Amino acid sequence: MRFKAIPIIRIFDEAQAKAFYLDFLGMSLDWEHRFEADFPIYMQVSRGDLVFHLSEHSGDCTPGSKTFVKTDELEALHHEITSRGYRYSRPEITTATWGDRMFEVVDPFSNRILFNEG
Protein backbone atom coordinates (compact mmCIF):
# COMPACT_ATOMS: atom_id res chain seq x y z
CA MET A 1 0.00 0.00 0.00
CA ARG A 2 1.08 3.53 -0.71
CA PHE A 3 -0.40 6.73 0.72
CA LYS A 4 -0.03 10.41 0.05
CA ALA A 5 -1.65 13.05 2.24
CA ILE A 6 -2.59 16.43 0.78
CA PRO A 7 -3.25 19.07 3.44
CA ILE A 8 -6.09 21.52 2.85
CA ILE A 9 -5.00 24.96 4.03
CA ARG A 10 -7.53 27.72 4.76
CA ILE A 11 -6.92 31.02 2.97
CA PHE A 12 -8.90 34.28 2.94
CA ASP A 13 -7.43 36.19 0.01
CA GLU A 14 -6.41 34.72 -3.34
CA ALA A 15 -3.81 37.39 -4.17
CA GLN A 16 -2.07 37.11 -0.79
CA ALA A 17 -2.11 33.30 -1.02
CA LYS A 18 -0.53 33.35 -4.47
CA ALA A 19 2.13 35.87 -3.36
CA PHE A 20 3.08 33.58 -0.46
CA TYR A 21 2.79 30.08 -1.96
CA LEU A 22 3.83 30.82 -5.55
CA ASP A 23 6.17 33.81 -5.33
CA PHE A 24 7.78 33.19 -1.91
CA LEU A 25 7.74 29.39 -1.56
CA GLY A 26 8.29 28.80 -5.30
CA MET A 27 5.32 26.48 -5.73
CA SER A 28 3.40 26.10 -9.00
CA LEU A 29 -0.31 26.64 -9.49
CA ASP A 30 -1.65 23.31 -10.78
CA TRP A 31 -5.33 24.21 -11.05
CA GLU A 32 -8.03 26.38 -9.52
CA HIS A 33 -11.79 26.01 -9.24
CA ARG A 34 -14.80 28.20 -8.46
CA PHE A 35 -18.41 27.13 -8.72
CA GLU A 36 -19.23 30.62 -10.05
CA ALA A 37 -17.29 33.85 -10.63
CA ASP A 38 -17.99 35.40 -7.22
CA PHE A 39 -17.63 32.19 -5.19
CA PRO A 40 -14.63 31.19 -3.02
CA ILE A 41 -11.61 29.70 -4.76
CA TYR A 42 -10.20 26.21 -4.26
CA MET A 43 -6.79 25.56 -5.81
CA GLN A 44 -3.88 23.17 -5.84
CA VAL A 45 -0.26 24.27 -5.58
CA SER A 46 2.76 22.01 -5.69
CA ARG A 47 6.50 21.80 -5.68
CA GLY A 48 7.81 18.39 -6.59
CA ASP A 49 6.04 15.86 -4.37
CA LEU A 50 4.82 18.57 -1.99
CA VAL A 51 1.14 19.31 -2.72
CA PHE A 52 -1.25 21.65 -0.89
CA HIS A 53 -4.89 22.43 -1.50
CA LEU A 54 -5.73 26.05 -0.66
CA SER A 55 -9.35 26.82 0.11
CA GLU A 56 -11.40 29.96 0.75
CA HIS A 57 -14.36 27.72 1.70
CA SER A 58 -15.09 28.14 5.41
CA GLY A 59 -16.06 24.51 6.06
CA ASP A 60 -12.98 22.88 4.55
CA CYS A 61 -10.43 23.47 7.29
CA THR A 62 -9.34 25.65 10.19
CA PRO A 63 -7.08 28.69 9.84
CA GLY A 64 -3.97 28.66 12.02
CA SER A 65 -3.06 25.03 11.34
CA LYS A 66 0.46 23.61 11.08
CA THR A 67 1.88 21.37 8.36
CA PHE A 68 5.09 19.35 8.92
CA VAL A 69 7.18 18.88 5.75
CA LYS A 70 10.22 16.60 5.64
CA THR A 71 13.04 17.57 3.28
CA ASP A 72 16.57 16.37 2.65
CA GLU A 73 17.68 19.74 1.23
CA LEU A 74 16.86 22.17 4.03
CA GLU A 75 19.84 24.49 3.47
CA ALA A 76 19.19 24.88 -0.27
CA LEU A 77 15.46 25.41 0.25
CA HIS A 78 16.08 27.99 2.97
CA HIS A 79 18.59 29.88 0.81
CA GLU A 80 16.26 29.85 -2.17
CA ILE A 81 13.17 31.18 -0.45
CA THR A 82 14.95 33.72 1.75
CA SER A 83 16.75 35.13 -1.29
CA ARG A 84 13.36 36.20 -2.70
CA GLY A 85 13.03 38.93 -0.08
CA TYR A 86 9.44 38.33 1.05
CA ARG A 87 8.89 41.23 3.42
CA TYR A 88 6.61 39.39 5.86
CA SER A 89 8.82 36.38 6.63
CA ARG A 90 12.52 35.93 7.30
CA PRO A 91 12.82 32.39 8.60
CA GLU A 92 15.99 31.13 10.25
CA ILE A 93 17.27 27.59 10.46
CA THR A 94 17.26 26.34 14.04
CA THR A 95 17.65 23.05 15.86
CA ALA A 96 14.33 21.66 17.01
CA THR A 97 13.86 20.21 20.49
CA TRP A 98 13.88 16.74 18.90
CA GLY A 99 17.37 17.43 17.46
CA ASP A 100 16.59 17.98 13.77
CA ARG A 101 17.36 21.14 11.83
CA MET A 102 14.29 23.06 10.74
CA PHE A 103 12.75 26.38 9.80
CA GLU A 104 9.18 27.55 9.87
CA VAL A 105 7.18 29.99 7.75
CA VAL A 106 3.79 31.48 8.52
CA ASP A 107 1.41 32.35 5.69
CA PRO A 108 -0.75 35.51 5.70
CA PHE A 109 -3.60 33.52 7.30
CA SER A 110 -1.60 32.25 10.32
CA ASN A 111 -1.02 28.78 8.90
CA ARG A 112 2.43 27.48 9.78
CA ILE A 113 4.62 25.27 7.59
CA LEU A 114 7.56 23.61 9.33
CA PHE A 115 10.31 22.35 7.02
CA ASN A 116 12.33 19.65 8.80
CA GLU A 117 15.57 17.88 7.89
CA GLY A 118 16.57 14.84 9.86
C-alpha positions as CSV (number, residue, x, y, z in Angstrom):
1,M,0.0,0.0,0.0
2,R,1.1,3.5,-0.7
3,F,-0.4,6.7,0.7
4,K,0.0,10.4,0.0
5,A,-1.6,13.0,2.2
6,I,-2.6,16.4,0.8
7,P,-3.3,19.1,3.4
8,I,-6.1,21.5,2.8
9,I,-5.0,25.0,4.0
10,R,-7.5,27.7,4.8
11,I,-6.9,31.0,3.0
12,F,-8.9,34.3,2.9
13,D,-7.4,36.2,0.0
14,E,-6.4,34.7,-3.3
15,A,-3.8,37.4,-4.2
16,Q,-2.1,37.1,-0.8
17,A,-2.1,33.3,-1.0
18,K,-0.5,33.4,-4.5
19,A,2.1,35.9,-3.4
20,F,3.1,33.6,-0.5
21,Y,2.8,30.1,-2.0
22,L,3.8,30.8,-5.6
23,D,6.2,33.8,-5.3
24,F,7.8,33.2,-1.9
25,L,7.7,29.4,-1.6
26,G,8.3,28.8,-5.3
27,M,5.3,26.5,-5.7
28,S,3.4,26.1,-9.0
29,L,-0.3,26.6,-9.5
30,D,-1.7,23.3,-10.8
31,W,-5.3,24.2,-11.1
32,E,-8.0,26.4,-9.5
33,H,-11.8,26.0,-9.2
34,R,-14.8,28.2,-8.5
35,F,-18.4,27.1,-8.7
36,E,-19.2,30.6,-10.0
37,A,-17.3,33.9,-10.6
38,D,-18.0,35.4,-7.2
39,F,-17.6,32.2,-5.2
40,P,-14.6,31.2,-3.0
41,I,-11.6,29.7,-4.8
42,Y,-10.2,26.2,-4.3
43,M,-6.8,25.6,-5.8
44,Q,-3.9,23.2,-5.8
45,V,-0.3,24.3,-5.6
46,S,2.8,22.0,-5.7
47,R,6.5,21.8,-5.7
48,G,7.8,18.4,-6.6
49,D,6.0,15.9,-4.4
50,L,4.8,18.6,-2.0
51,V,1.1,19.3,-2.7
52,F,-1.2,21.7,-0.9
53,H,-4.9,22.4,-1.5
54,L,-5.7,26.1,-0.7
55,S,-9.3,26.8,0.1
56,E,-11.4,30.0,0.7
57,H,-14.4,27.7,1.7
58,S,-15.1,28.1,5.4
59,G,-16.1,24.5,6.1
60,D,-13.0,22.9,4.5
61,C,-10.4,23.5,7.3
62,T,-9.3,25.6,10.2
63,P,-7.1,28.7,9.8
64,G,-4.0,28.7,12.0
65,S,-3.1,25.0,11.3
66,K,0.5,23.6,11.1
67,T,1.9,21.4,8.4
68,F,5.1,19.4,8.9
69,V,7.2,18.9,5.8
70,K,10.2,16.6,5.6
71,T,13.0,17.6,3.3
72,D,16.6,16.4,2.6
73,E,17.7,19.7,1.2
74,L,16.9,22.2,4.0
75,E,19.8,24.5,3.5
76,A,19.2,24.9,-0.3
77,L,15.5,25.4,0.3
78,H,16.1,28.0,3.0
79,H,18.6,29.9,0.8
80,E,16.3,29.9,-2.2
81,I,13.2,31.2,-0.4
82,T,14.9,33.7,1.8
83,S,16.7,35.1,-1.3
84,R,13.4,36.2,-2.7
85,G,13.0,38.9,-0.1
86,Y,9.4,38.3,1.0
87,R,8.9,41.2,3.4
88,Y,6.6,39.4,5.9
89,S,8.8,36.4,6.6
90,R,12.5,35.9,7.3
91,P,12.8,32.4,8.6
92,E,16.0,31.1,10.3
93,I,17.3,27.6,10.5
94,T,17.3,26.3,14.0
95,T,17.7,23.1,15.9
96,A,14.3,21.7,17.0
97,T,13.9,20.2,20.5
98,W,13.9,16.7,18.9
99,G,17.4,17.4,17.5
100,D,16.6,18.0,13.8
101,R,17.4,21.1,11.8
102,M,14.3,23.1,10.7
103,F,12.7,26.4,9.8
104,E,9.2,27.6,9.9
105,V,7.2,30.0,7.7
106,V,3.8,31.5,8.5
107,D,1.4,32.4,5.7
108,P,-0.8,35.5,5.7
109,F,-3.6,33.5,7.3
110,S,-1.6,32.3,10.3
111,N,-1.0,28.8,8.9
112,R,2.4,27.5,9.8
113,I,4.6,25.3,7.6
114,L,7.6,23.6,9.3
115,F,10.3,22.4,7.0
116,N,12.3,19.6,8.8
117,E,15.6,17.9,7.9
118,G,16.6,14.8,9.9
